[in-house]
Amino acid sequence: MNRKLVEAAVEALRLVMRFDQPADAILSSYFRQQRALGQHDRAFVAEAVFGVLRHARTLEHVAGSTDPRRLLLVWLARFGGSSARDLAPILKAGESEWLGEVGGVAIDDLPAPVRAELPDWAYDRLIRQLGERGVLDLGRGLQNPAPLDLRVNTVRATRDAVLASLRESGLAAQPTRYSPVGVRLSGKPAINRHPLFLEGAVEVQDEGSQLIGYLLAPRRHELVVDFCAGAGGKSLMIGAMMNSQGRVYAFDVSAARLARLKPRLKRSGLSNLHPQAISGERDTKVKRLAGKIDRVLVDAPCSGLGTLRRNPDLKWRQSPASVAEMQVKQAGILEAAASLVKPGGRLVYATCSLLPEENETIVDAFLAQHADYEELSAGEILRQHGIDIEVGSRMRLWPQVHGTDGFFGAVLQRRK
C-alpha cells in the first residue's frame, strides 16, 4: 500500500459516492481510464470501494465526516485489517492523531439503523417485519460479500461431473445447500476463463435465483414466458429444465440487456429459447400470446435490496419514492403477465427485494382482484423437487439465514 494507490481508491470512491450510476459500472469505467493500475492495484481499489459502501453508515459516524479519504482510512483501520504501522506511510499531517481519536469509538453504542448499515427508511420498514434483532442480523449478513454460485447446465453436464472437473482444476467447489443444480465456489476465481464456462456447462447464478426456476417448474414441450428476462439467467435455466424442448420466450423492454443473453445462449446449446425485445406490457408480441402460455415468470424490476451483498450502493441509490414507483410498475407487469396464462397454467411472481411493499402487498392486491387465480404453496412445490428448505406458502430467502441473496417468490395458478 502506498500513497498513490490510496489516492486512486479515494478518487474511485469519490466518483461512486455520487450514486448516479451503479458502482460496478463506475469502477469499470474508472479502470479503463487508469491503465497504469495493475491487477493487484485494481483488486485493492475495488475491495476498498465496496468495503466502504458496505460499512458507510458506521464509517460516517466514527469518522464524523462523509469525506471519501477519511471514510477510507477508517475502513482500512477498522475493517480492512491495516495496523497503525501499515497506515503510517500514507497518512498526511494530523491524520495519525485523528485516527487515534476515532479508533476508540465503540460500534456497539451506535444507533441500531447505523449498526444494521441501512438507510433509516429501509430500517423502519424492515423492523415491522423482522423486529430489531432480526434487522440487525440481516444487516450483518448483508455486510458480507456474496459467494460465487454456479448453475450446472443440465443439457451439457451433470453436477457430479462439474464438481469433479472443478476440483481437478484446483478449485474448492461444493454442492449448494438447496438447489439440486447449484455449485458454490470458495473465493473469487476467474470462472469465465474455465473450460466448463466456455463450453456452456455452467453459468454464474445465485442459488436463490435458481430456486425461482423450481417454483416455475417448467415441463418439456410447454410454452413458457420469462416476462422480465434481462440478461437471461433464469431463461437459460428454464430452457435447460425443459431439456431444450418446447418454447421459451424471453421478453424484456431493454434490447441492450437481451443482447447480453446472446453469447450465453450460444454457449448453452439450447434451441428452445427465443429472446424478444418488447416496447412494454401492451406490446403486440405480448397480446398475441394471451391465454396460450403454460407458465409465466415475472421476475419483476425492484429495489434490489436483497442483493446488497453484491451491490451495496443500491441502498443509497433507492428511496421511498423510487420504491413507490416500482410498486406501480410491478402491479402493471403482473397484470399483463397474468393475461398470458391459460386456464390451469402457472404464474410465478418473484423479486430480489426485501420489502413487503414490493412482494406480499403486490401479490395480495392481485389476488384480491383476480378470483380466477389461486395461490399454491411454494414450500410444497420445492419439496416435490427434493428441496429441503423451510418456507411457507410464499418463498422468502434471507442472506443471513439461507446464505443466498434475498429473494421472494409466490406461485399463482389460473383456475380451470
Secondary structure, DSSP 8 states (H G I E B T S, - for coil): --HHHHHHHHHHHHHHTT-SS-HHHHHHHHHHH-TT--HHHHHHHHHHHHHHHHTHHHHHHHHT---HHHHHHHHHHHTS---HHHHGGG--TTHHHHHHHHTT--GGGS-HHHHTT--HHHHHHHHHHHHHHHHHHHHHHHTS---EEEEE-TTT--HHHHHHHHHHTT--EEE-SS-TTEEEESS---GGGSHHHHTTSEEE--HHHHHHHHHH---TT-EEEETT-TT-HHHHHHHHHTTT-SEEEEEES-HHHHHTHHHHHHHHT-SSEEEEE-SSTT-HHHHTTTTTEEEEEEE-----GGGTTT-TTHHHH--HHHHHHHHHHHHHHHHHHHTTEEEEEEEEEEES---GGGTHHHHHHHHHH-TTEEEE-HHHHHHHTT------SSEEE-HHHHSS--EEEEEEEE--
